[in-house]
């Protein structure tokens, strides 16, 4: 305890007995004991309140996650990023030049110009 051994503790008690006196020393020891008990109690309460705060943060995080999941399930279109349309296989460069498919611009009458 605080790096104080038994010889140092005896020396401190002897000095206290001389300075304070034998009549007041038991009252001082009792007061010191009560103060230490109060300090330990306050420390324990602070630790418990910190643990409660940590538990409350976990519960709040769970509710936030649940809220986000609910929003995503109610309106999935707003939560998905906008994806650009992909080219159809008919407009790829691998297709032979003379073939036409149902989705090609020639079949829809739009012409052959590409839109960017």
C-alpha positions, 0 to 999 in steps of 0.5 A: 500500500503506497510502498509503505512497509511495516517499519514505516507504518509503525513509525507513523503511528508512533508519531501520530500517538505522540502528536495527537495523543492517546485520547484523540487517536481512536476518534481520528482513526474512526473518522479516517476509516469512515472517510475511506469507506465513503471514498470507496463507496463514491468510487464504486458508484462512479464505476457503476454509472460509467458501466450504465452509460456504456450499456446505454450506448450499446442500447442506443446503437442497437436502436439506431441500427434497427431504425436504419434497417427499418428505413431501408426496408420501407423505402429501399430505393432511397437507400440504394445508390443510383446505378448507371444503366448498363449496355445491352448485349446487343450493342456490344462491339462483339456482335457482327456488323450485319446482325440486328437485335430487338433492342438495337437502335436500327430496329427502334427507328432511332438511328445509329448515333450513340448518346453519351 
